[in-house]
Amino acid sequence: MATRIETIRAQTLERIEELTAAPKPTYNVGGQSVQWAQYLKQLQDTVDWCDSQLQSAEPFEIQAQGFT
């Protein structure tokens, strides 16, 4: 599962890099709106989600103490 999330994260970061290298304005074509700022925000949210999933998948240690 972590490998899939790492792949999604890497692909999303590549797409963000492409978009920010040649930013485009928001525009309407034939009644269809293309909002690049909103698309970029969705990509950034995807990276944040991947980061949180990967962080929660890291090994952790639980310390417990029993009483007799």
N, CA, C, O and CB atoms as a CASP TS submission, in Angstrom:
PFRMAT TS
TARGET T0000
AUTHOR 0000-0000-0000
METHOD Language model
MODEL 1
PARENT N/A
ATOM      1  N   MET     1       0.823  -1.201   0.000  1.00  0.00           N
ATOM      2  CA  MET     1       0.000   0.000   0.000  1.00  0.00           C
ATOM      3  C   MET     1       0.863   1.259   0.000  1.00  0.00           C
ATOM      4  O   MET     1       0.563   2.214  -0.716  1.00  0.00           O
ATOM      5  CB  MET     1      -0.934   0.002   1.207  1.00  0.00           C
ATOM      6  N   ALA     2       1.926   1.267   0.794  1.00  0.00           N
ATOM      7  CA  ALA     2       2.786   2.440   0.868  1.00  0.00           C
ATOM      8  C   ALA     2       3.436   2.722  -0.487  1.00  0.00           C
ATOM      9  O   ALA     2       3.655   3.880  -0.841  1.00  0.00           O
ATOM     10  CB  ALA     2       3.861   2.246   1.947  1.00  0.00           C
ATOM     11  N   THR     3       3.741   1.674  -1.238  1.00  0.00           N
ATOM     12  CA  THR     3       4.355   1.865  -2.554  1.00  0.00           C
ATOM     13  C   THR     3       3.405   2.585  -3.495  1.00  0.00           C
ATOM     14  O   THR     3       3.826   3.457  -4.256  1.00  0.00           O
ATOM     15  CB  THR     3       4.771   0.519  -3.157  1.00  0.00           C
ATOM     16  N   ARG     4       2.129   2.229  -3.451  1.00  0.00           N
ATOM     17  CA  ARG     4       1.128   2.914  -4.289  1.00  0.00           C
ATOM     18  C   ARG     4       1.031   4.386  -3.930  1.00  0.00           C
ATOM     19  O   ARG     4       0.994   5.251  -4.804  1.00  0.00           O
ATOM     20  CB  ARG     4      -0.250   2.250  -4.138  1.00  0.00           C
ATOM     21  N   ILE     5       0.992   4.655  -2.645  1.00  0.00           N
ATOM     22  CA  ILE     5       0.866   6.044  -2.190  1.00  0.00           C
ATOM     23  C   ILE     5       2.108   6.841  -2.584  1.00  0.00           C
ATOM     24  O   ILE     5       2.000   7.997  -2.993  1.00  0.00           O
ATOM     25  CB  ILE     5       0.653   6.102  -0.653  1.00  0.00           C
ATOM     26  N   GLU     6       3.280   6.232  -2.465  1.00  0.00           N
ATOM     27  CA  GLU     6       4.510   6.919  -2.883  1.00  0.00           C
ATOM     28  C   GLU     6       4.491   7.204  -4.380  1.00  0.00           C
ATOM     29  O   GLU     6       4.966   8.253  -4.817  1.00  0.00           O
ATOM     30  CB  GLU     6       5.748   6.077  -2.523  1.00  0.00           C
ATOM     31  N   THR     7       3.947   6.280  -5.167  1.00  0.00           N
ATOM     32  CA  THR     7       3.837   6.490  -6.615  1.00  0.00           C
ATOM     33  C   THR     7       2.877   7.628  -6.925  1.00  0.00           C
ATOM     34  O   THR     7       3.178   8.495  -7.746  1.00  0.00           O
ATOM     35  CB  THR     7       3.371   5.204  -7.315  1.00  0.00           C
ATOM     36  N   ILE     8       1.722   7.627  -6.270  1.00  0.00           N
ATOM     37  CA  ILE     8       0.745   8.702  -6.464  1.00  0.00           C
ATOM     38  C   ILE     8       1.367  10.043  -6.097  1.00  0.00           C
ATOM     39  O   ILE     8       1.194  11.030  -6.813  1.00  0.00           O
ATOM     40  CB  ILE     8      -0.529   8.449  -5.619  1.00  0.00           C
ATOM     41  N   ARG     9       2.085  10.078  -4.992  1.00  0.00           N
ATOM     42  CA  ARG     9       2.717  11.312  -4.532  1.00  0.00           C
ATOM     43  C   ARG     9       3.742  11.803  -5.554  1.00  0.00           C
ATOM     44  O   ARG     9       3.775  12.988  -5.887  1.00  0.00           O
ATOM     45  CB  ARG     9       3.389  11.097  -3.160  1.00  0.00           C
ATOM     46  N   ALA    10       4.572  10.896  -6.048  1.00  0.00           N
ATOM     47  CA  ALA    10       5.602  11.272  -7.018  1.00  0.00           C
ATOM     48  C   ALA    10       4.981  11.785  -8.316  1.00  0.00           C
ATOM     49  O   ALA    10       5.449  12.777  -8.876  1.00  0.00           O
ATOM     50  CB  ALA    10       6.519  10.078  -7.312  1.00  0.00           C
ATOM     51  N   GLN    11       3.943  11.126  -8.793  1.00  0.00           N
ATOM     52  CA  GLN    11       3.281  11.554 -10.019  1.00  0.00           C
ATOM     53  C   GLN    11       2.608  12.913  -9.847  1.00  0.00           C
ATOM     54  O   GLN    11       2.628  13.747 -10.753  1.00  0.00           O
ATOM     55  CB  GLN    11       2.253  10.515 -10.452  1.00  0.00           C
ATOM     56  N   THR    12       2.019  13.124  -8.687  1.00  0.00           N
ATOM     57  CA  THR    12       1.354  14.395  -8.412  1.00  0.00           C
ATOM     58  C   THR    12       2.370  15.524  -8.333  1.00  0.00           C
ATOM     59  O   THR    12       2.126  16.616  -8.847  1.00  0.00           O
ATOM     60  CB  THR    12       0.549  14.314  -7.108  1.00  0.00           C
ATOM     61  N   LEU    13       3.507  15.271  -7.695  1.00  0.00           N
ATOM     62  CA  LEU    13       4.547  16.293  -7.627  1.00  0.00           C
ATOM     63  C   LEU    13       5.103  16.623  -9.009  1.00  0.00           C
ATOM     64  O   LEU    13       5.424  17.778  -9.291  1.00  0.00           O
ATOM     65  CB  LEU    13       5.674  15.834  -6.710  1.00  0.00           C
ATOM     66  N   GLU    14       5.215  15.620  -9.865  1.00  0.00           N
ATOM     67  CA  GLU    14       5.653  15.870 -11.246  1.00  0.00           C
ATOM     68  C   GLU    14       4.663  16.774 -11.969  1.00  0.00           C
ATOM     69  O   GLU    14       5.058  17.695 -12.685  1.00  0.00           O
ATOM     70  CB  GLU    14       5.814  14.541 -12.015  1.00  0.00           C
ATOM     71  N   ARG    15       3.375  16.505 -11.777  1.00  0.00           N
ATOM     72  CA  ARG    15       2.340  17.322 -12.428  1.00  0.00           C
ATOM     73  C   ARG    15       2.362  18.755 -11.893  1.00  0.00           C
ATOM     74  O   ARG    15       2.197  19.704 -12.659  1.00  0.00           O
ATOM     75  CB  ARG    15       0.941  16.698 -12.213  1.00  0.00           C
ATOM     76  N   ILE    16       2.564  18.915 -10.593  1.00  0.00           N
ATOM     77  CA  ILE    16       2.666  20.255 -10.003  1.00  0.00           C
ATOM     78  C   ILE    16       3.853  20.996 -10.613  1.00  0.00           C
ATOM     79  O   ILE    16       3.758  22.179 -10.938  1.00  0.00           O
ATOM     80  CB  ILE    16       2.813  20.172  -8.456  1.00  0.00           C
ATOM     81  N   GLU    17       4.969  20.289 -10.765  1.00  0.00           N
ATOM     82  CA  GLU    17       6.157  20.902 -11.355  1.00  0.00           C
ATOM     83  C   GLU    17       5.880  21.368 -12.786  1.00  0.00           C
ATOM     84  O   GLU    17       6.301  22.456 -13.179  1.00  0.00           O
ATOM     85  CB  GLU    17       7.333  19.912 -11.337  1.00  0.00           C
ATOM     86  N   GLU    18       5.175  20.546 -13.561  1.00  0.00           N
ATOM     87  CA  GLU    18       4.822  20.918 -14.935  1.00  0.00           C
ATOM     88  C   GLU    18       3.937  22.160 -14.964  1.00  0.00           C
ATOM     89  O   GLU    18       4.156  23.075 -15.758  1.00  0.00           O
ATOM     90  CB  GLU    18       4.110  19.755 -15.636  1.00  0.00           C
ATOM     91  N   LEU    19       2.935  22.180 -14.086  1.00  0.00           N
ATOM     92  CA  LEU    19       1.996  23.305 -14.066  1.00  0.00           C
ATOM     93  C   LEU    19       2.656  24.605 -13.636  1.00  0.00           C
ATOM     94  O   LEU    19       2.372  25.666 -14.194  1.00  0.00           O
ATOM     95  CB  LEU    19       0.841  22.999 -13.143  1.00  0.00           C
ATOM     96  N   THR    20       3.536  24.524 -12.646  1.00  0.00           N
ATOM     97  CA  THR    20       4.155  25.753 -12.147  1.00  0.00           C
ATOM     98  C   THR    20       5.287  26.234 -13.053  1.00  0.00           C
ATOM     99  O   THR    20       5.665  27.404 -12.996  1.00  0.00           O
ATOM    100  CB  THR    20       4.683  25.535 -10.737  1.00  0.00           C
ATOM    101  N   ALA    21       5.826  25.357 -13.878  1.00  0.00           N
ATOM    102  CA  ALA    21       6.872  25.765 -14.820  1.00  0.00           C
ATOM    103  C   ALA    21       6.290  26.633 -15.935  1.00  0.00           C
ATOM    104  O   ALA    21       6.959  27.535 -16.439  1.00  0.00           O
ATOM    105  CB  ALA    21       7.570  24.529 -15.421  1.00  0.00           C
ATOM    106  N   ALA    22       5.053  26.361 -16.313  1.00  0.00           N
ATOM    107  CA  ALA    22       4.383  27.137 -17.351  1.00  0.00           C
ATOM    108  C   ALA    22       2.938  27.393 -16.915  1.00  0.00           C
ATOM    109  O   ALA    22       2.008  26.784 -17.443  1.00  0.00           O
ATOM    110  CB  ALA    22       4.432  26.395 -18.730  1.00  0.00           C
ATOM    111  N   PRO    23       2.757  28.302 -15.948  1.00  0.00           N
ATOM    112  CA  PRO    23       1.408  28.557 -15.432  1.00  0.00           C
ATOM    113  C   PRO    23       0.465  29.091 -16.513  1.00  0.00           C
ATOM    114  O   PRO    23       0.875  29.811 -17.423  1.00  0.00           O
ATOM    115  CB  PRO    23       1.472  29.547 -14.275  1.00  0.00           C
ATOM    116  N   LYS    24      -0.790  28.720 -16.387  1.00  0.00           N
ATOM    117  CA  LYS    24      -1.801  29.148 -17.349  1.00  0.00           C
ATOM    118  C   LYS    24      -2.921  29.870 -16.609  1.00  0.00           C
ATOM    119  O   LYS    24      -3.182  29.579 -15.442  1.00  0.00           O
ATOM    120  CB  LYS    24      -2.358  27.937 -18.150  1.00  0.00           C
ATOM    121  N   PRO    25      -3.579  30.802 -17.274  1.00  0.00           N
ATOM    122  CA  PRO    25      -4.687  31.515 -16.634  1.00  0.00           C
ATOM    123  C   PRO    25      -5.959  30.675 -16.636  1.00  0.00           C
ATOM    124  O   PRO    25      -6.081  29.701 -17.379  1.00  0.00           O
ATOM    125  CB  PRO    25      -4.942  32.852 -17.340  1.00  0.00           C
ATOM    126  N   THR    26      -6.893  31.074 -15.794  1.00  0.00           N
ATOM    127  CA  THR    26      -8.217  30.477 -15.806  1.00  0.00           C
ATOM    128  C   THR    26      -8.955  31.015 -17.027  1.00  0.00           C
ATOM    129  O   THR    26      -8.875  32.206 -17.326  1.00  0.00           O
ATOM    130  CB  THR    26      -8.999  30.784 -14.482  1.00  0.00           C
ATOM    131  N   TYR    27      -9.670  30.146 -17.731  1.00  0.00           N
ATOM    132  CA  TYR    27     -10.382  30.596 -18.924  1.00  0.00           C
ATOM    133  C   TYR    27     -11.609  29.732 -19.177  1.00  0.00           C
ATOM    134  O   TYR    27     -11.774  28.668 -18.581  1.00  0.00           O
ATOM    135  CB  TYR    27      -9.456  30.572 -20.144  1.00  0.00           C
ATOM    136  N   ASN    28     -12.471  30.214 -20.081  1.00  0.00           N
ATOM    137  CA  ASN    28     -13.679  29.493 -20.495  1.00  0.00           C
ATOM    138  C   ASN    28     -13.575  29.187 -21.977  1.00  0.00           C
ATOM    139  O   ASN    28     -13.210  30.052 -22.774  1.00  0.00           O
ATOM    140  CB  ASN    28     -14.972  30.317 -20.187  1.00  0.00           C
ATOM    141  N   VAL    29     -13.897  27.954 -22.343  1.00  0.00           N
ATOM    142  CA  VAL    29     -13.905  27.546 -23.739  1.00  0.00           C
ATOM    143  C   VAL    29     -15.196  26.784 -23.993  1.00  0.00           C
ATOM    144  O   VAL    29     -15.433  25.724 -23.413  1.00  0.00           O
ATOM    145  CB  VAL    29     -12.651  26.678 -24.091  1.00  0.00           C
ATOM    146  N   GLY    30     -16.007  27.324 -24.848  1.00  0.00           N
ATOM    147  CA  GLY    30     -17.260  26.649 -25.187  1.00  0.00           C
ATOM    148  C   GLY    30     -18.128  26.351 -23.987  1.00  0.00           C
ATOM    149  O   GLY    30     -18.801  25.321 -23.950  1.00  0.00           O
ATOM    150  N   GLY    31     -18.127  27.233 -23.007  1.00  0.00           N
ATOM    151  CA  GLY    31     -18.938  27.052 -21.812  1.00  0.00           C
ATOM    152  C   GLY    31     -18.291  26.183 -20.747  1.00  0.00           C
ATOM    153  O   GLY    31     -18.858  25.986 -19.672  1.00  0.00           O
ATOM    154  N   GLN    32     -17.106  25.664 -21.044  1.00  0.00           N
ATOM    155  CA  GLN    32     -16.393  24.848 -20.062  1.00  0.00           C
ATOM    156  C   GLN    32     -15.293  25.688 -19.434  1.00  0.00           C
ATOM    157  O   GLN    32     -14.475  26.283 -20.135  1.00  0.00           O
ATOM    158  CB  GLN    32     -15.804  23.561 -20.717  1.00  0.00           C
ATOM    159  N   SER    33     -15.280  25.730 -18.112  1.00  0.00           N
ATOM    160  CA  SER    33     -14.311  26.535 -17.379  1.00  0.00           C
ATOM    161  C   SER    33     -13.098  25.698 -16.987  1.00  0.00           C
ATOM    162  O   SER    33     -13.236  24.569 -16.516  1.00  0.00           O
ATOM    163  CB  SER    33     -14.957  27.148 -16.134  1.00  0.00           C
ATOM    164  N   VAL    34     -11.922  26.258 -17.186  1.00  0.00           N
ATOM    165  CA  VAL    34     -10.680  25.619 -16.771  1.00  0.00           C
ATOM    166  C   VAL    34     -10.050  26.520 -15.717  1.00  0.00           C
ATOM    167  O   VAL    34      -9.599  27.625 -16.020  1.00  0.00           O
ATOM    168  CB  VAL    34      -9.705  25.380 -17.992  1.00  0.00           C
ATOM    169  N   GLN    35     -10.023  26.038 -14.473  1.00  0.00           N
ATOM    170  CA  GLN    35      -9.520  26.841 -13.368  1.00  0.00           C
ATOM    171  C   GLN    35      -8.224  26.211 -12.858  1.00  0.00           C
ATOM    172  O   GLN    35      -8.249  25.255 -12.082  1.00  0.00           O
ATOM    173  CB  GLN    35     -10.579  26.951 -12.225  1.00  0.00           C
ATOM    174  N   TRP    36      -7.117  26.748 -13.294  1.00  0.00           N
ATOM    175  CA  TRP    36      -5.818  26.165 -12.978  1.00  0.00           C
ATOM    176  C   TRP    36      -5.461  26.298 -11.512  1.00  0.00           C
ATOM    177  O   TRP    36      -4.849  25.390 -10.948  1.00  0.00           O
ATOM    178  CB  TRP    36      -4.750  26.804 -13.813  1.00  0.00           C
ATOM    179  N   ALA    37      -5.823  27.398 -10.881  1.00  0.00           N
ATOM    180  CA  ALA    37      -5.508  27.575  -9.457  1.00  0.00           C
ATOM    181  C   ALA    37      -6.222  26.515  -8.618  1.00  0.00           C
ATOM    182  O   ALA    37      -5.644  25.974  -7.675  1.00  0.00           O
ATOM    183  CB  ALA    37      -5.909  28.995  -8.981  1.00  0.00           C
ATOM    184  N   GLN    38      -7.468  26.220  -8.959  1.00  0.00           N
ATOM    185  CA  GLN    38      -8.222  25.203  -8.231  1.00  0.00           C
ATOM    186  C   GLN    38      -7.612  23.823  -8.478  1.00  0.00           C
ATOM    187  O   GLN    38      -7.514  23.016  -7.554  1.00  0.00           O
ATOM    188  CB  GLN    38      -9.712  25.221  -8.651  1.00  0.00           C
ATOM    189  N   TYR    39      -7.202  23.547  -9.714  1.00  0.00           N
ATOM    190  CA  TYR    39      -6.577  22.270 -10.047  1.00  0.00           C
ATOM    191  C   TYR    39      -5.266  22.100  -9.273  1.00  0.00           C
ATOM    192  O   TYR    39      -4.985  21.025  -8.744  1.00  0.00           O
ATOM    193  CB  TYR    39      -6.321  22.172 -11.569  1.00  0.00           C
ATOM    194  N   LEU    40      -4.472  23.166  -9.211  1.00  0.00           N
ATOM    195  CA  LEU    40      -3.212  23.129  -8.471  1.00  0.00           C
ATOM    196  C   LEU    40      -3.477  22.869  -6.987  1.00  0.00           C
ATOM    197  O   LEU    40      -2.748  22.106  -6.354  1.00  0.00           O
ATOM    198  CB  LEU    40      -2.433  24.453  -8.657  1.00  0.00           C
ATOM    199  N   LYS    41      -4.497  23.486  -6.439  1.00  0.00           N
ATOM    200  CA  LYS    41      -4.862  23.271  -5.032  1.00  0.00           C
ATOM    201  C   LYS    41      -5.246  21.812  -4.794  1.00  0.00           C
ATOM    202  O   LYS    41      -4.870  21.232  -3.776  1.00  0.00           O
ATOM    203  CB  LYS    41      -6.027  24.202  -4.622  1.00  0.00           C
ATOM    204  N   GLN    42      -5.987  21.222  -5.719  1.00  0.00           N
ATOM    205  CA  GLN    42      -6.373  19.811  -5.579  1.00  0.00           C
ATOM    206  C   GLN    42      -5.142  18.914  -5.601  1.00  0.00           C
ATOM    207  O   GLN    42      -5.065  17.940  -4.852  1.00  0.00           O
ATOM    208  CB  GLN    42      -7.349  19.400  -6.703  1.00  0.00           C
ATOM    209  N   LEU    43      -4.187  19.242  -6.454  1.00  0.00           N
ATOM    210  CA  LEU    43      -2.953  18.458  -6.511  1.00  0.00           C
ATOM    211  C   LEU    43      -2.174  18.585  -5.209  1.00  0.00           C
ATOM    212  O   LEU    43      -1.642  17.598  -4.701  1.00  0.00           O
ATOM    213  CB  LEU    43      -2.083  18.906  -7.695  1.00  0.00           C
ATOM    214  N   GLN    44      -2.105  19.797  -4.669  1.00  0.00           N
ATOM    215  CA  GLN    44      -1.406  20.000  -3.403  1.00  0.00           C
ATOM    216  C   GLN    44      -2.104  19.254  -2.262  1.00  0.00           C
ATOM    217  O   GLN    44      -1.444  18.718  -1.372  1.00  0.00           O
ATOM    218  CB  GLN    44      -1.317  21.500  -3.080  1.00  0.00           C
ATOM    219  N   ASP    45      -3.435  19.221  -2.290  1.00  0.00           N
ATOM    220  CA  ASP    45      -4.190  18.459  -1.283  1.00  0.00           C
ATOM    221  C   ASP    45      -3.900  16.962  -1.404  1.00  0.00           C
ATOM    222  O   ASP    45      -3.839  16.255  -0.398  1.00  0.00           O
ATOM    223  CB  ASP    45      -5.707  18.718  -1.433  1.00  0.00           C
ATOM    224  N   THR    46      -3.725  16.486  -2.630  1.00  0.00           N
ATOM    225  CA  THR    46      -3.393  15.079  -2.845  1.00  0.00           C
ATOM    226  C   THR    46      -2.034  14.745  -2.245  1.00  0.00           C
ATOM    227  O   THR    46      -1.870  13.695  -1.623  1.00  0.00           O
ATOM    228  CB  THR    46      -3.406  14.748  -4.342  1.00  0.00           C
ATOM    229  N   VAL    47      -1.054  15.636  -2.429  1.00  0.00           N
ATOM    230  CA  VAL    47       0.274  15.421  -1.837  1.00  0.00           C
ATOM    231  C   VAL    47       0.172  15.412  -0.316  1.00  0.00           C
ATOM    232  O   VAL    47       0.790  14.574   0.340  1.00  0.00           O
ATOM    233  CB  VAL    47       1.271  16.516  -2.304  1.00  0.00           C
ATOM    234  N   ASP    48      -0.601  16.335   0.249  1.00  0.00           N
ATOM    235  CA  ASP    48      -0.789  16.374   1.703  1.00  0.00           C
ATOM    236  C   ASP    48      -1.417  15.080   2.209  1.00  0.00           C
ATOM    237  O   ASP    48      -1.006  14.550   3.241  1.00  0.00           O
ATOM    238  CB  ASP    48      -1.663  17.573   2.099  1.00  0.00           C
ATOM    239  N   TRP    49      -2.421  14.568   1.481  1.00  0.00           N
ATOM    240  CA  TRP    49      -3.065  13.313   1.859  1.00  0.00           C
ATOM    241  C   TRP    49      -2.059  12.167   1.829  1.00  0.00           C
ATOM    242  O   TRP    49      -2.009  11.350   2.748  1.00  0.00           O
ATOM    243  CB  TRP    49      -4.249  13.010   0.923  1.00  0.00           C
ATOM    244  N   CYS    50      -1.265  12.116   0.771  1.00  0.00           N
ATOM    245  CA  CYS    50      -0.247  11.064   0.657  1.00  0.00           C
ATOM    246  C   CYS    50       0.730  11.141   1.827  1.00  0.00           C
ATOM    247  O   CYS    50       1.075  10.123   2.426  1.00  0.00           O
ATOM    248  CB  CYS    50       0.516  11.184  -0.686  1.00  0.00           C
ATOM    249  N   ASP    51       1.168  12.350   2.146  1.00  0.00           N
ATOM    250  CA  ASP    51       2.104  12.520   3.261  1.00  0.00           C
ATOM    251  C   ASP    51       1.504  12.003   4.568  1.00  0.00           C
ATOM    252  O   ASP    51       2.181  11.322   5.338  1.00  0.00           O
ATOM    253  CB  ASP    51       2.495  14.000   3.411  1.00  0.00           C
ATOM    254  N   SER    52       0.244  12.323   4.815  1.00  0.00           N
ATOM    255  CA  SER    52      -0.383  11.875   6.073  1.00  0.00           C
ATOM    256  C   SER    52      -0.552  10.361   6.084  1.00  0.00           C
ATOM    257  O   SER    52      -0.377   9.729   7.126  1.00  0.00           O
ATOM    258  CB  SER    52      -1.753  12.558   6.273  1.00  0.00           C
ATOM    259  N   GLN    53      -0.891   9.772   4.941  1.00  0.00           N
ATOM    260  CA  GLN    53      -1.027   8.317   4.871  1.00  0.00           C
ATOM    261  C   GLN    53       0.311   7.627   5.091  1.00  0.00           C
ATOM    262  O   GLN    53       0.389   6.622   5.798  1.00  0.00           O
ATOM    263  CB  GLN    53      -1.613   7.902   3.523  1.00  0.00           C
ATOM    264  N   LEU    54       1.355   8.165   4.487  1.00  0.00           N
ATOM    265  CA  LEU    54       2.681   7.570   4.653  1.00  0.00           C
ATOM    266  C   LEU    54       3.181   7.719   6.082  1.00  0.00           C
ATOM    267  O   LEU    54       3.820   6.816   6.622  1.00  0.00           O
ATOM    268  CB  LEU    54       3.673   8.207   3.686  1.00  0.00           C
ATOM    269  N   GLN    55       2.888   8.862   6.690  1.00  0.00           N
ATOM    270  CA  GLN    55       3.320   9.092   8.064  1.00  0.00           C
ATOM    271  C   GLN    55       2.618   8.125   9.019  1.00  0.00           C
ATOM    272  O   GLN    55       3.237   7.610   9.950  1.00  0.00           O
ATOM    273  CB  GLN    55       3.041  10.546   8.477  1.00  0.00           C
ATOM    274  N   SER    56       1.338   7.882   8.788  1.00  0.00           N
ATOM    275  CA  SER    56       0.605   6.983   9.682  1.00  0.00           C
ATOM    276  C   SER    56       0.988   5.524   9.454  1.00  0.00           C
ATOM    277  O   SER    56       0.736   4.677  10.311  1.00  0.00           O
ATOM    278  CB  SER    56      -0.898   7.160   9.491  1.00  0.00           C
ATOM    279  N   ALA    57       1.587   5.228   8.319  1.00  0.00           N
ATOM    280  CA  ALA    57       1.996   3.854   8.020  1.00  0.00           C
ATOM    281  C   ALA    57       3.380   3.528   8.573  1.00  0.00           C
ATOM    282  O   ALA    57       3.792   2.368   8.568  1.00  0.00           O
ATOM    283  CB  ALA    57       1.980   3.623   6.520  1.00  0.00           C
ATOM    284  N   GLU    58       4.103   4.547   9.053  1.00  0.00           N
ATOM    285  CA  GLU    58       5.435   4.313   9.592  1.00  0.00           C
ATOM    286  C   GLU    58       5.345   3.446  10.844  1.00  0.00           C
ATOM    287  O   GLU    58       4.360   3.514  11.578  1.00  0.00           O
ATOM    288  CB  GLU    58       6.140   5.648   9.906  1.00  0.00           C
ATOM    289  N   PRO    59       6.349   2.649  11.082  1.00  0.00           N
ATOM    290  CA  PRO    59       6.346   1.836  12.306  1.00  0.00           C
ATOM    291  C   PRO    59       6.306   2.723  13.555  1.00  0.00           C
ATOM    292  O   PRO    59       6.889   3.807  13.578  1.00  0.00           O
ATOM    293  CB  PRO    59       7.590   0.922  12.346  1.00  0.00           C
ATOM    294  N   PHE    60       5.635   2.262  14.553  1.00  0.00           N
ATOM    295  CA  PHE    60       5.562   3.014  15.795  1.00  0.00           C
ATOM    296  C   PHE    60       5.630   2.039  16.961  1.00  0.00           C
ATOM    297  O   PHE    60       5.480   0.829  16.791  1.00  0.00           O
ATOM    298  CB  PHE    60       4.267   3.871  15.859  1.00  0.00           C
ATOM    299  N   GLU    61       5.851   2.577  18.115  1.00  0.00           N
ATOM    300  CA  GLU    61       6.008   1.756  19.304  1.00  0.00           C
ATOM    301  C   GLU    61       4.976   2.194  20.340  1.00  0.00           C
ATOM    302  O   GLU    61       4.774   3.386  20.574  1.00  0.00           O
ATOM    303  CB  GLU    61       7.455   1.862  19.874  1.00  0.00           C
ATOM    304  N   ILE    62       4.335   1.216  20.947  1.00  0.00           N
ATOM    305  CA  ILE    62       3.380   1.481  22.016  1.00  0.00           C
ATOM    306  C   ILE    62       3.967   0.934  23.300  1.00  0.00           C
ATOM    307  O   ILE    62       4.358  -0.231  23.374  1.00  0.00           O
ATOM    308  CB  ILE    62       1.982   0.847  21.716  1.00  0.00           C
ATOM    309  N   GLN    63       4.023   1.784  24.307  1.00  0.00           N
ATOM    310  CA  GLN    63       4.507   1.331  25.610  1.00  0.00           C
ATOM    311  C   GLN    63       3.308   1.190  26.531  1.00  0.00           C
ATOM    312  O   GLN    63       2.488   2.100  26.657  1.00  0.00           O
ATOM    313  CB  GLN    63       5.566   2.321  26.209  1.00  0.00           C
ATOM    314  N   ALA    64       3.224   0.050  27.161  1.00  0.00           N
ATOM    315  CA  ALA    64       2.131  -0.220  28.090  1.00  0.00           C
ATOM    316  C   ALA    64       2.710  -0.795  29.373  1.00  0.00           C
ATOM    317  O   ALA    64       3.778  -1.407  29.383  1.00  0.00           O
ATOM    318  CB  ALA    64       1.087  -1.193  27.467  1.00  0.00           C
ATOM    319  N   GLN    65       1.983  -0.580  30.432  1.00  0.00           N
ATOM    320  CA  GLN    65       2.420  -1.086  31.726  1.00  0.00           C
ATOM    321  C   GLN    65       1.262  -1.827  32.352  1.00  0.00           C
ATOM    322  O   GLN    65       0.154  -1.299  32.450  1.00  0.00           O
ATOM    323  CB  GLN    65       2.919   0.060  32.652  1.00  0.00           C
ATOM    324  N   GLY    66       1.515  -3.038  32.771  1.00  0.00           N
ATOM    325  CA  GLY    66       0.458  -3.831  33.389  1.00  0.00           C
ATOM    326  C   GLY    66       0.514  -3.711  34.912  1.00  0.00           C
ATOM    327  O   GLY    66       1.575  -3.474  35.489  1.00  0.00           O
ATOM    328  N   PHE    67      -0.612  -3.873  35.534  1.00  0.00           N
ATOM    329  CA  PHE    67      -0.714  -3.827  36.989  1.00  0.00           C
ATOM    330  C   PHE    67      -1.083  -5.217  37.503  1.00  0.00           C
ATOM    331  O   PHE    67      -1.896  -5.914  36.896  1.00  0.00           O
ATOM    332  CB  PHE    67      -1.763  -2.768  37.446  1.00  0.00           C
ATOM    333  N   THR    68      -0.482  -5.612  38.619  1.00  0.00           N
ATOM    334  CA  THR    68      -0.813  -6.912  39.210  1.00  0.00           C
ATOM    335  C   THR    68      -1.469  -6.735  40.542  1.00  0.00           C
ATOM    336  O   THR    68      -1.821  -7.719  41.193  1.00  0.00           O
ATOM    337  CB  THR    68       0.422  -7.778  39.357  1.00  0.00           C
TER
END
